[in-house]
Amino acid sequence: VNPYRSSCLCAASLFVRLIALVADRRIYAMAKLQAAYLLLCVSAYWSGAVASDATAALERDDECAAGSGQCSLNALQVRAAATQEQALQDGGGLCNATTPCPSLYKCVSKADNSWSQCVPETYSVFRQECVKYTEDFRLLAIKAVNQNCQDSLCHGPDWCVRGYMCAQQEDGGWAQCISCVPKTFNTNCYSWPSPFKVAAQSACSPLTCPTSTWAVAK
C-alpha cells in the first residue's frame, strides 16, 4: 500500500487554504511548502512509487523553508530520486518495453534483468555519464552504444571500441582506452604521465610519444 495515498486525501484539502495563505506574506513560506507537498503527493498517488521519507526531505529543504520559487521544482526532483530508489528496491530498472527511452538514448539491461537504464548514445553525454556506472554495467553500456568511456579504467580489449586500445600500466596504476591514430596519439602524449606513456607506446606500437612530451608530464 502506498503510504502517501491516505496522506494525499488530507493534502488535497490544503489546496483550498493555499489561496488564503499566499495572500499573507508572514506565512508565504508555509504556503510554498504546502504547495510543493501537494504537487508531490498527487504525483505519488498516481505513480505509487515515492519513498516514505520524501516529505521529510522537502521539510528539510532550505528553499522550501525560505519560500523560494525553487520549492515546487525540488518536489519533482525529490519524487524523481525516490522513484529511482524504489526501482532499485524492486529489483528493476528505469526502462523497459513499456517505459522506453527518449531519442538518442538506448535501454541497456543486465543479463539477469536485475537492472536496466537509459544510456546516452551521443559521445559527449556518454563520456560524462559512463563514469558513474558500476563497472559491470559500464561494460554493457560501452558495447550497447559503441562509445568509449575514456575517463574510466579499462580491463582489457573488450572495454574499448572504435579501434581504441586498452593501455595498461605494468604497475596497475592506471589503464584507459586510447586512440592509436598518430595525430591523436601524439597530441595526447602531452597530458600523460611517464608511466602511462610507456603503456600507451606498448599498446600502440610502433607509435612513440614525441621526445618533447616526456618533460611535460611526469
C-alpha positions in Angstrom: 0.0 0.0 0.0 1.3 3.4 -0.9 1.9 5.3 2.4 1.0 8.5 0.6 -2.5 7.7 -0.5 -4.1 8.4 2.8 -2.0 11.5 3.3 -2.8 12.7 -0.2 -6.5 12.9 0.7 -5.6 15.1 3.6 -3.2 17.1 1.5 -5.8 17.8 -1.1 -7.8 19.8 1.5 -4.7 22.0 1.8 -5.3 23.4 -1.7 -8.3 25.3 -0.5 -6.2 27.0 2.1 -3.4 27.9 -0.3 -5.1 31.0 -1.8 -5.6 32.5 1.6 -2.0 31.6 2.7 -0.3 33.2 -0.3 -2.1 36.5 0.5 -0.4 36.7 3.9 3.4 37.3 3.4 4.0 36.2 7.0 3.1 32.6 6.1 4.1 32.7 2.5 6.9 30.2 3.1 4.4 27.7 4.6 2.2 28.1 1.5 5.1 27.3 -0.7 5.9 24.2 1.3 2.3 23.0 1.3 2.0 23.6 -2.5 5.2 21.6 -3.1 3.9 18.8 -0.8 0.6 18.8 -2.7 2.3 18.5 -6.0 4.5 15.6 -4.7 1.6 13.9 -3.1 -0.8 14.0 -6.1 2.0 12.7 -8.3 2.8 9.9 -5.8 -0.9 9.0 -5.7 -0.9 8.1 -9.3 2.5 6.5 -9.6 2.6 4.7 -6.2 6.4 4.8 -6.4 7.5 7.5 -3.9 9.6 6.6 -0.9 8.1 7.3 2.5 10.7 9.9 3.5 10.2 12.2 0.6 8.1 14.7 2.6 10.8 14.8 5.3 13.3 15.7 2.6 11.1 18.6 1.4 10.7 19.8 5.0 14.5 19.9 5.4 14.9 21.8 2.1 16.1 25.4 2.8 14.5 26.8 -0.3 11.1 25.4 0.8 11.6 26.8 4.3 12.5 30.2 2.9 9.6 30.3 0.5 11.8 30.1 -2.6 10.2 29.5 -6.0 12.5 26.5 -6.3 10.5 24.6 -3.8 8.0 23.2 -6.3 10.8 22.2 -8.6 12.5 20.5 -5.7 9.3 18.5 -5.1 9.7 17.0 -8.6 13.4 16.3 -8.0 12.6 14.5 -4.7 10.0 12.4 -6.4 12.4 11.5 -9.3 15.1 10.4 -6.8 12.6 8.5 -4.8 11.2 6.8 -7.9 14.7 5.6 -8.8 15.4 4.4 -5.3 12.1 2.4 -5.4 13.1 0.9 -8.7 16.3 -0.3 -7.1 14.4 -1.8 -4.2 12.1 -3.6 -6.6 15.0 -5.1 -8.4 14.0 -3.5 -11.6 15.4 -0.6 -13.7 14.3 2.6 -15.3 13.4 1.5 -18.8 11.7 -1.5 -20.4 9.3 -2.3 -23.2 6.5 -0.2 -21.7 8.8 2.6 -20.5 11.1 3.3 -23.5 14.0 5.7 -23.6 13.9 9.2 -25.2 15.5 9.9 -28.5 19.3 9.4 -28.6 19.2 7.1 -25.6 19.2 3.3 -25.6 17.8 1.0 -23.0 20.5 -1.3 -21.6 19.7 -4.2 -19.4 21.9 -6.5 -17.3 21.8 -10.2 -18.4 19.9 -11.2 -15.3 17.4 -8.4 -15.8 18.2 -7.0 -12.3 18.7 -3.5 -13.7 18.1 -1.6 -16.9 18.8 2.1 -17.7 18.6 4.6 -20.5 22.2 5.2 -21.8 23.1 8.2 -23.9 24.2 7.3 -27.5 25.9 10.7 -28.0 29.6 10.6 -27.1 29.8 13.9 -25.2 26.9 12.9 -23.0 28.0 9.3 -22.6 31.5 10.3 -21.5 30.1 12.3 -18.6 27.6 9.6 -17.6 29.5 6.4 -18.0 32.0 7.1 -15.2 29.0 7.0 -12.8 28.0 3.4 -13.7 29.0 0.3 -11.9 31.8 -1.5 -13.7 29.7 -4.4 -14.9 27.0 -2.1 -16.2 29.7 0.2 -17.8 31.0 -2.6 -20.0 27.4 -3.4 -21.2 26.8 0.3 -21.9 30.1 0.6 -23.9 29.1 -2.3 -26.1 25.5 -1.2 -26.4 26.1 2.3 -27.7 29.6 1.7 -29.2 31.2 4.5 -27.3 34.4 4.6 -25.3 34.4 5.6 -21.6 37.8 7.3 -21.7 37.8 8.7 -18.2 37.4 5.3 -16.6 39.5 2.2 -16.1 39.6 -0.4 -18.8 40.4 -4.0 -18.1 41.2 -5.4 -21.5 40.5 -5.1 -25.2 36.7 -5.8 -24.7 36.4 -2.5 -22.9 37.4 -0.4 -25.9 35.6 0.1 -29.2 36.0 2.0 -32.5 39.6 0.8 -32.9 40.8 2.2 -29.5 43.3 0.1 -27.4 43.4 -0.5 -23.7 46.7 0.8 -22.5 47.6 -0.7 -19.1 50.4 0.3 -16.9 52.6 -2.5 -15.7 52.3 -1.4 -12.1 48.5 -1.5 -12.3 48.3 2.2 -11.5 46.1 3.1 -14.5 44.6 1.8 -17.7 42.4 3.5 -20.3 41.2 3.3 -23.8 43.4 5.4 -26.2 43.4 6.2 -29.9 46.3 4.9 -31.9 45.7 7.3 -34.7 49.2 9.0 -35.0 48.0 12.6 -34.8 45.6 12.0 -31.9 48.2 9.8 -30.1 50.9 12.5 -30.4 48.6 15.2 -29.1 47.5 13.1 -26.1 51.1 12.3 -25.1 51.5 15.7 -23.7 48.9 15.1 -20.9 50.0 11.5 -20.0 52.4 10.9 -17.1 55.6 9.0 -17.9 54.4 5.5 -16.7 51.3 5.8 -18.9 53.3 7.0 -21.9 55.2 3.7 -21.7 51.9 1.8 -21.5 50.5 3.8 -24.4 53.5 3.1 -26.6 53.2 -0.6 -25.9 49.5 -0.6 -26.8 50.0 1.4 -30.0 53.4 0.1 -31.1 55.3 1.2 -33.2 54.0 4.6 -32.2 56.1 6.5 -29.7 55.5 9.7 -27.8 57.5 12.7 -29.1 60.7 13.3 -27.1 59.4 16.8 -26.2 56.4 15.4 -24.3 58.4 13.4 -21.8 59.4 16.6 -20.0 55.8 17.9 -19.9 54.0 15.4 -17.6 55.8 13.1 -15.3 
